[in-house]
Amino acid sequence: MTGIWSPITLGGAQLPHRLAMAPMTRSRAKPDGTPSDLAPEYYAQRATMGLLITEGTQPSGDGQGYLATPGVYTDAQVAGWREVADAVHHAGGRLFVQLMHVGRISHPENTPHHRQPVAPSAIAPGVDMFTMAGMQPIPEPRALTTAEVRQTVADFANAARRAVEAGADGVEVHGANGYLVHQFLAPNANRRTDEYGGAMENRARFATEVVRAIVEAIGPERTAIRLSPGLPTGGIVEGQDNDDLYRYLAAEFDKMGIAYLHLLHIGNEPLAADIRKAFGGVLIVNRPGRQRDQIGSDVASGLADIEALGTMALANPDLIERLKTGAPFNEVRKDLFYAGGGAEGYTDYPTLTAA
């Protein structure tokens, strides 16, 4: 039986334990998409997590959907991420930048040049989004042409190169949570009639092409992807009818030898077990709402090699020490998850030493 405090090798680097910080949008980037000046401190504070997966970071201007999210495709953005990577490495951690193209989960008021959202098909998600004018319905997106789909694949590969240029240890493709990759996977969001729509293998094609392009750009040991089978968010409806697609993807990513597959697990245990069998590399499992006494159970059972924790790490910079010593957790301030650009609710959570 493996415990969470056992070391593990990931992408050629040894991690001291089997807990990672899950990606969490914080909406504190500058208007030009460069990370906040406080981002190096925020991530370095949590470097004892071993592996830090960053907030969703757009690979192009079209990839932005929310206010104040960072990118990694301009020189200024790369310079900002270099400060983050240097701070994390100095503190002993490893950093994977999550590449997030939101697709149709966007509003023109939140994006450069007020772009219309793009998606596999011209189908609105039927949900609202926060803008500077308050909550507004997300408009119908424009369907990407086949040539634009291929260009978006190239955008992901370019962003991966830029992330590594910034000093990141790798990148994680955001293939989950109702965003662009997930939209291609879901039949109710993808009504395409070209090679990216219809049959299961066609709906999976965008995901596999993105990952393969990144593998070719920066190497499999620096490449990862996050998936959320069956997650009903952003207007996505899958159900168990799409389970075979995820089994197929796990096997395809296994062939590519990527650094890890990150599974957002919402309770489909048979599918999770099948993904574990199909993917022989490092499997990271993130279960939303996991309680303290449940941490380590997926590693102990053999389902996961690493467990990813979200708000626990957000609110407790020294989460590893608190888990090892049984110390109490800080109170999570949900109202400050995305608020403002300052330290409050971001870098001001106290450590045990400070307390």
C-alpha positions as semicolon CSV with decimal commas, in nm:
position;residue;x (nm);y (nm);z (nm)
1;M;0,000;0,000;0,000
2;T;0,142;0,337;-0,105
3;G;0,097;0,640;0,119
4;I;0,074;1,006;0,024
5;W;0,407;1,081;0,191
6;S;0,596;0,847;-0,042
7;P;0,809;1,026;-0,307
8;I;0,724;0,991;-0,675
9;T;0,895;1,073;-1,003
10;L;0,701;1,300;-1,238
11;G;0,839;1,413;-1,572
12;G;1,192;1,324;-1,470
13;A;1,177;1,513;-1,138
14;Q;1,127;1,357;-0,798
15;L;0,845;1,499;-0,589
16;P;0,869;1,460;-0,209
17;H;0,511;1,338;-0,166
18;R;0,189;1,265;-0,357
19;L;-0,016;1,579;-0,309
20;A;-0,046;1,857;-0,567
21;M;-0,213;2,195;-0,582
22;A;-0,506;2,186;-0,824
23;P;-0,550;2,465;-1,080
24;M;-0,765;2,752;-0,953
25;T;-0,863;3,067;-1,139
26;R;-0,793;3,373;-0,924
27;S;-0,875;3,660;-1,169
28;R;-0,590;3,882;-1,061
29;A;-0,392;3,921;-1,383
30;K;-0,311;4,262;-1,530
31;P;-0,517;4,399;-1,821
32;D;-0,255;4,280;-2,073
33;G;-0,273;3,923;-1,941
34;T;0,053;3,928;-1,747
35;P;0,040;3,761;-1,406
36;S;-0,021;3,977;-1,101
37;D;0,283;4,125;-0,930
38;L;0,182;3,914;-0,630
39;A;0,165;3,589;-0,830
40;P;0,528;3,489;-0,762
41;E;0,467;3,523;-0,388
42;Y;0,131;3,342;-0,405
43;Y;0,271;3,036;-0,582
44;A;0,601;3,029;-0,389
45;Q;0,407;3,033;-0,060
46;R;0,253;2,700;-0,165
47;A;0,567;2,537;-0,306
48;T;0,572;2,267;-0,037
49;M;0,280;2,112;-0,227
50;G;0,553;1,974;-0,454
51;L;0,362;2,008;-0,781
52;L;0,176;2,334;-0,843
53;I;-0,069;2,348;-1,135
54;T;-0,138;2,710;-1,219
55;E;-0,461;2,891;-1,280
56;G;-0,606;2,857;-1,629
57;T;-0,385;3,052;-1,871
58;Q;-0,503;3,136;-2,222
59;P;-0,287;3,024;-2,516
60;S;-0,418;3,307;-2,739
61;G;-0,642;3,612;-2,730
62;D;-0,935;3,399;-2,848
63;G;-0,884;3,174;-2,547
64;Q;-0,983;3,432;-2,288
65;G;-1,329;3,428;-2,137
66;Y;-1,311;3,574;-1,788
67;L;-1,192;3,906;-1,656
68;A;-0,830;3,933;-1,540
69;T;-0,704;3,589;-1,641
70;P;-0,342;3,552;-1,757
71;G;-0,203;3,444;-2,091
72;V;0,128;3,291;-2,196
73;Y;0,168;3,395;-2,559
74;T;0,330;3,743;-2,547
75;D;0,678;3,848;-2,437
76;A;0,537;4,042;-2,141
77;Q;0,332;3,744;-2,025
78;V;0,633;3,514;-2,054
79;A;0,842;3,757;-1,849
80;G;0,574;3,757;-1,580
81;W;0,556;3,379;-1,567
82;R;0,936;3,362;-1,549
83;E;0,920;3,547;-1,218
84;V;0,661;3,297;-1,094
85;A;0,862;2,994;-1,206
86;D;1,183;3,131;-1,054
87;A;1,010;3,193;-0,721
88;V;0,856;2,845;-0,712
89;H;1,184;2,674;-0,801
90;H;1,373;2,878;-0,541
91;A;1,121;2,753;-0,285
92;G;1,170;2,392;-0,396
93;G;0,852;2,334;-0,597
94;R;0,764;2,230;-0,951
95;L;0,531;2,430;-1,176
96;F;0,301;2,318;-1,459
97;V;0,113;2,598;-1,638
98;Q;-0,245;2,504;-1,720
99;L;-0,335;2,607;-2,076
100;M;-0,703;2,700;-2,085
101;H;-0,892;2,801;-2,399
102;V;-1,246;2,868;-2,277
103;G;-1,415;2,837;-2,615
104;R;-1,778;2,943;-2,587
105;I;-1,756;3,017;-2,211
106;S;-1,673;3,378;-2,280
107;H;-1,823;3,722;-2,313
108;P;-1,701;3,986;-2,560
109;E;-1,677;4,248;-2,285
110;N;-1,415;4,036;-2,106
111;T;-1,184;3,979;-2,402
112;P;-0,926;4,176;-2,603
113;H;-1,092;4,369;-2,887
114;H;-1,433;4,240;-2,767
115;R;-1,406;3,913;-2,957
116;Q;-1,709;3,695;-3,023
117;P;-1,663;3,358;-2,847
118;V;-1,553;3,068;-3,067
119;A;-1,652;2,704;-3,026
120;P;-1,684;2,374;-3,210
121;S;-2,039;2,469;-3,309
122;A;-2,258;2,781;-3,292
123;I;-2,443;2,664;-2,979
124;A;-2,478;2,897;-2,681
125;P;-2,410;2,733;-2,344
126;G;-2,720;2,879;-2,182
127;V;-2,538;3,022;-1,880
128;D;-2,445;3,369;-1,756
129;M;-2,101;3,522;-1,703
130;F;-1,973;3,800;-1,481
131;T;-1,863;4,114;-1,668
132;M;-1,781;4,469;-1,559
133;A;-2,150;4,543;-1,621
134;G;-2,258;4,255;-1,398
135;M;-2,394;3,912;-1,489
136;Q;-2,485;3,877;-1,856
137;P;-2,597;3,585;-2,072
138;I;-2,316;3,432;-2,276
139;P;-2,391;3,499;-2,645
140;E;-2,396;3,240;-2,919
141;P;-2,040;3,158;-3,026
142;R;-1,902;3,145;-3,377
143;A;-1,815;2,798;-3,504
144;L;-1,445;2,757;-3,579
145;T;-1,361;2,669;-3,937
146;T;-1,155;2,355;-3,993
147;A;-0,852;2,572;-4,064
148;E;-0,911;2,767;-3,743
149;V;-0,930;2,445;-3,543
150;R;-0,587;2,352;-3,676
151;Q;-0,457;2,700;-3,596
152;T;-0,588;2,662;-3,240
153;V;-0,391;2,338;-3,209
154;A;-0,084;2,534;-3,318
155;D;-0,168;2,808;-3,063
156;F;-0,161;2,550;-2,783
157;A;0,178;2,422;-2,898
158;N;0,316;2,776;-2,919
159;A;0,189;2,857;-2,569
160;A;0,352;2,539;-2,439
161;R;0,686;2,649;-2,586
162;R;0,645;2,993;-2,430
163;A;0,561;2,841;-2,090
164;V;0,878;2,634;-2,096
165;E;1,069;2,943;-2,212
166;A;0,934;3,110;-1,897
167;G;1,083;2,831;-1,685
168;A;0,776;2,616;-1,627
169;D;0,841;2,245;-1,577
170;G;0,555;2,161;-1,811
171;V;0,200;2,239;-1,915
172;E;-0,140;2,088;-1,845
173;V;-0,403;2,116;-2,118
174;H;-0,738;2,210;-1,967
175;G;-0,962;1,948;-2,127
176;A;-1,228;1,973;-1,857
177;N;-1,492;2,193;-1,692
178;G;-1,689;2,282;-2,002
179;Y;-1,412;2,468;-2,187
180;L;-1,303;2,431;-2,549
181;V;-1,150;2,082;-2,541
182;H;-1,446;1,955;-2,338
183;Q;-1,684;2,120;-2,585
184;F;-1,532;1,917;-2,869
185;L;-1,580;1,598;-2,664
186;A;-1,946;1,659;-2,577
187;P;-2,212;1,564;-2,837
188;N;-2,448;1,840;-2,726
189;A;-2,181;2,109;-2,785
190;N;-2,021;1,958;-3,097
191;R;-2,242;1,923;-3,404
192;R;-1,960;1,945;-3,657
193;T;-1,964;1,751;-3,982
194;D;-1,591;1,765;-4,056
195;E;-1,321;1,538;-3,910
196;Y;-1,364;1,698;-3,567
197;G;-1,729;1,600;-3,517
198;G;-1,965;1,306;-3,523
199;A;-1,803;0,973;-3,434
200;M;-1,628;0,930;-3,100
201;E;-1,281;0,931;-3,252
202;N;-1,360;1,251;-3,440
203;R;-1,485;1,432;-3,130
204;A;-1,167;1,320;-2,952
205;R;-0,946;1,437;-3,239
206;F;-0,899;1,796;-3,118
207;A;-0,785;1,679;-2,774
208;T;-0,541;1,425;-2,913
209;E;-0,404;1,667;-3,173
210;V;-0,348;1,936;-2,910
211;V;-0,164;1,698;-2,679
212;R;0,039;1,546;-2,963
213;A;0,141;1,891;-3,088
214;I;0,257;1,987;-2,740
215;V;0,448;1,660;-2,702
216;E;0,627;1,738;-3,028
217;A;0,697;2,095;-2,912
218;I;0,827;2,039;-2,558
219;G;0,845;1,663;-2,501
220;P;0,606;1,411;-2,339
221;E;0,770;1,449;-1,996
222;R;0,650;1,813;-1,989
223;T;0,298;1,747;-2,123
224;A;-0,022;1,667;-1,932
225;I;-0,400;1,702;-1,964
226;R;-0,695;1,737;-1,729
227;L;-1,029;1,568;-1,805
228;S;-1,367;1,578;-1,628
229;P;-1,583;1,291;-1,758
230;G;-1,954;1,355;-1,710
231;L;-1,913;1,692;-1,539
232;P;-2,234;1,891;-1,611
233;T;-2,097;2,245;-1,633
234;G;-2,107;2,526;-1,886
235;G;-2,404;2,369;-2,060
236;I;-2,222;2,038;-2,120
237;V;-2,433;1,722;-2,105
238;E;-2,252;1,391;-2,143
239;G;-2,374;1,118;-1,912
240;Q;-2,245;0,763;-1,940
241;D;-2,303;0,764;-2,315
242;N;-1,964;0,936;-2,348
243;D;-1,770;0,702;-2,116
244;D;-1,614;0,508;-2,404
245;L;-1,467;0,829;-2,540
246;Y;-1,274;0,880;-2,216
247;R;-1,152;0,521;-2,219
248;Y;-1,030;0,584;-2,573
249;L;-0,856;0,908;-2,472
250;A;-0,681;0,745;-2,176
251;A;-0,539;0,478;-2,405
252;E;-0,429;0,736;-2,664
253;F;-0,255;0,951;-2,405
254;D;-0,088;0,642;-2,265
255;K;0,064;0,576;-2,607
256;M;0,206;0,929;-2,609
257;G;0,383;0,874;-2,276
258;I;0,276;1,207;-2,126
259;A;0,384;1,317;-1,779
260;Y;0,042;1,274;-1,623
261;L;-0,332;1,254;-1,676
262;H;-0,535;1,465;-1,434
263;L;-0,885;1,330;-1,364
264;L;-1,154;1,550;-1,209
265;H;-1,351;1,267;-1,049
266;I;-1,719;1,323;-0,968
267;G;-1,812;0,970;-0,870
268;N;-1,815;0,740;-1,174
269;E;-1,601;0,474;-1,008
270;P;-1,616;0,212;-1,289
271;L;-1,498;0,467;-1,544
272;A;-1,221;0,592;-1,315
273;A;-1,102;0,235;-1,269
274;D;-1,101;0,182;-1,645
275;I;-0,902;0,501;-1,700
276;R;-0,654;0,381;-1,440
277;K;-0,613;0,054;-1,633
278;A;-0,581;0,223;-1,970
279;F;-0,334;0,491;-1,864
280;G;-0,006;0,354;-1,733
281;G;0,155;0,687;-1,649
282;V;0,105;0,908;-1,345
283;L;-0,266;0,957;-1,273
284;I;-0,365;1,259;-1,065
285;V;-0,712;1,247;-0,914
286;N;-0,900;1,554;-0,792
287;R;-1,228;1,495;-0,606
288;P;-1,421;1,818;-0,539
289;G;-1,537;1,853;-0,181
290;R;-1,292;1,600;-0,038
291;Q;-1,275;1,614;0,339
292;R;-0,954;1,613;0,542
293;D;-0,995;1,258;0,666
294;Q;-1,037;1,133;0,307
295;I;-0,705;1,269;0,181
296;G;-0,480;0,984;0,071
297;S;-0,752;0,726;0,016
298;D;-0,723;0,729;-0,365
299;V;-0,346;0,684;-0,346
300;A;-0,385;0,409;-0,088
301;S;-0,639;0,224;-0,302
302;G;-0,416;0,243;-0,609
303;L;-0,659;0,456;-0,810
304;A;-0,434;0,763;-0,801
305;D;-0,061;0,819;-0,798
306;I;-0,111;1,179;-0,682
307;E;-0,410;1,359;-0,532
308;A;-0,478;1,723;-0,623
309;L;-0,623;1,958;-0,360
310;G;-0,781;2,295;-0,437
311;T;-0,926;2,533;-0,179
312;M;-0,737;2,364;0,105
313;A;-0,412;2,475;-0,062
314;L;-0,555;2,815;-0,149
315;A;-0,638;2,892;0,214
316;N;-0,338;2,718;0,373
317;P;0,001;2,806;0,224
318;D;0,157;2,551;0,460
319;L;-0,104;2,281;0,397
320;I;0,153;1,999;0,402
321;E;0,273;2,095;0,749
322;R;-0,084;2,124;0,877
323;L;-0,172;1,779;0,740
324;K;0,136;1,619;0,892
325;T;0,091;1,779;1,233
326;G;-0,288;1,774;1,255
327;A;-0,301;2,152;1,290
328;P;-0,632;2,324;1,211
329;F;-0,699;2,482;0,873
330;N;-0,753;2,850;0,799
331;E;-1,108;2,952;0,717
332;V;-1,168;2,971;0,342
333;R;-1,281;3,319;0,233
334;K;-1,489;3,237;-0,073
335;D;-1,593;3,597;-0,128
336;L;-1,229;3,678;-0,206
337;F;-1,160;3,395;-0,452
338;Y;-1,179;3,635;-0,748
339;A;-1,200;3,975;-0,576
340;G;-0,974;4,265;-0,668
341;G;-0,605;4,250;-0,738
342;G;-0,456;4,288;-0,393
343;A;-0,318;4,060;-0,125
344;E;-0,645;4,011;0,064
345;G;-0,766;3,655;0,019
346;Y;-0,461;3,585;-0,198
347;T;-0,124;3,610;-0,023
348;D;-0,242;3,707;0,326
349;Y;-0,354;3,365;0,454
350;P;-0,139;3,304;0,765
351;T;0,101;3,014;0,813
352;L;0,134;2,831;1,144
353;T;0,459;3,016;1,206
354;A;0,296;3,354;1,146
355;A;-0,004;3,262;1,360
